[in-house]
Amino acid sequence: MAEFAAFGWLNVALALGFGYFLGSIPFGLLLTRMAGTEDIRSIGSKNIGATNVLRTGRKDLAAATLLLDALKGTVAVLIAARWGQTAAILAGFGAFLGHLYPVWLKFEGGKGVATFIGVVGALWWPGVVLFGAIWVGIAYLTRYSSLAALVASLLTGVARVALDLGGAIGAGIGGAVAIMVALLWWKHSPNIRRLLLGTEGKIGQKG
């Protein structure tokens, strides 16, 4: 809190708002609409993210959605970083919130995995390597994208917080990552229920 006060509350609001604006762009919905596919909010998980876009059968659109949803987090951090690490963290967090709760879609957005990756990659690139390795391993073994994302995000968050607490690198990023992980898990509550019931859709599965 003291760090934000030192940064200036107007600057805090501007950094968060800038990140939120970028993060709220619903690329999955926009790309599928332009391609003339069915409304992704009416199929599968009804989510606007890349995994649900894949359920349309368009791997190219899914890949583009994943890339763009990640890049909006990365771009927010890199631009804001010109004004220091605090601005970068706030903008990245804002982008993550914008993706989860975009005002344009009545605050019904995605689940944040790609944007989480983009933000973490810009703030702490080893985190993306760790996330990717864990995600690939679990996804390969289970074919559940949601389970892979949940475990990968949790372990990445734990690793970053441990580094901050150990004083290995500057504190601040770990707290933001931890909050993003908590929100990501919250948005995945329906997936967690389906995983427990054995009804969760697998990677590449339609409907």
C-alpha positions, 0 to 999 in steps of 0.5 A, a space after each residue: 500500500 505504501 508503495 502505491 501511495 508513493 507512486 501516486 494514486 492518480 498514477 495507480 488509476 492510470 496504470 490500472 485503467 490502461 492495462 484494463 483497456 487493453 486486457 478487455 479486448 475480446 479477441 476470441 469473440 472478435 476473431 470468430 465473428 469475423 471468421 463467421 463461425 458460431 458464437 463461442 459463447 453458445 458452445 462448450 464452456 461458453 468462454 471467449 478464450 482459446 480453448 473454447 475457440 478450439 471447439 469450433 474446429 478452427 485451430 488457426 483461430 484458437 492459436 491466434 486467440 491464444 497469442 493475442 490474449 497473451 500479447 495484450 498482457 505483455 504489451 500492457 506491462 512493457 509500455 507501462 514499464 517506461 514509468 517503472 516496475 510499479 506501473 508495469 505490475 499495475 498495468 499487467 494486473 489491470 490487463 488480467 482484470 480486463 480480460 476476466 471482466 470486460 465492460 464491453 461484455 457485461 463483465 463476462 470475459 475469459 478465464 485468464 490463462 493466456 493473459 496470465 502467461 503474457 503478464 508473467 512473461 513480461 514481468 518475470 520470463 522464467 515463470 513462463 518457462 516453468 508454467 509451460 513445462 508444467 502445462 505441457 506435461 499435465 496436458 499430455 498426461 490428462 488431456 485436460 487443458 483446465 487442469 494443466 492451467 490450474 496446476 501450472 499457475 499454482 506452482 508458478 505462483 508459489 515459485 515466484 512468491 517463494 523467491 520474493 520472500 527469500 529476497 532473491 529478487 525485488 518484491 512486488 511481482 510475487 504479490 500480483 502473481 499470487 492474486 492473479 492465480 487466486 482469480 484464475 482459480 476462481 474463474 475456473 470454479 465450473 471447470 474444477 466441479 466438472 473435473 471432480 465429476 469427470 465431465 470436463 471437456 478434453 483438449 480438441 473435444 467439441 461441444 
